[in-house]
């Protein structure tokens, strides 16, 4: 789609992808009138305190999770990139590929709180409009979802002006909780898309070795 004018960008570990991820993208497509959303599983998660699951499984689950959203393209560039993978690099690449498109960076509320610590956040704000899920009163899962701590460092007024809030219901899903349930072969109904739940159980993911 060379003529894309409004392009969403949504990155994450997706370990596993859950219903809050899908809801965020659905809300963004409608509210921002996005023609396409690039969903990017994280490559070298330098900022995360734990080792991510195998990229093959995370990509496969991500494809299943977003299969019913035609505007979504699962983009593996960060998986294929060697060394630390930064959001700003991905945005620069997409800007070069779609020079006429406005980029919208989709993030969860947990990530909103850590924005001041992001690598080249000023450049990110220059390239893309940052669109965050509605402010979440549940903050317990911030550390494993975003891999970075909330910070009291203020954002610049210019960057604040580039942040929009997506209107969506509170969904305090935690990938950590989902992995713990999967480890004991418990049902994941209402937490992940059905196809992702089947994949997790069929491939015995997150079970103790």
C-alpha positions, 0 to 999 in steps of 0.5 A: 500500500504505497498510498498509506497516509496514516500508519500505526506502529505497535511494538511489544514482547507479545510473550504472549499477545493478549486481549488488551493488545488486540483491544488497543489496536482495534481502538487505534484503527477506529479512532485514528482512522489507520489504514495499516498497523505494523505490529512488531514483536521485540527482537533483542529486548535489552531493557527486559530483566528476563529472557524472552520466549523463542521469537518463532513462537512469539511471532506465530502467536502474534499472527494468530492474535491479530489474524482477524484485523485486516489492517494489521501487518505483523512485521519481523524487522526487529526480530531480524535486527542484530543487537539492541533494537530501538523504537526510534530505528524502526520509526526511521525505517518506516518513515523512509518506506512511507514518506507521505504517511503520518506515523502513530506510535501505539503504546500501553499506559505502562509505557506512557509512564516510562517515556522519558527514559526511552532512547531518543524520545525527543526524536520519537516524538518528532517522527510520530504522534504517540497514542497511549491507552487510556490511563490505567489505575492498575500499575502492578504489571508495568515492570514486565510489560514495558521492561522500564520503570515509571519515571518522575522525569517530566516530558517536554511540553512539545512531546506532551503535545504529541501524545494522544489518549485512546478511549478504551476500557480498562484491561489490566491484563498481565503477560506474567499472570498469563504465563503463570497460568499456562505453566500449570496448564490452566485455562486462559479464556478471556485473557488471550485470543482462543487461537493463541490459547490453543497454540500455547497449550499445543506447544507446551509453552511456559511450562517448567523445564 
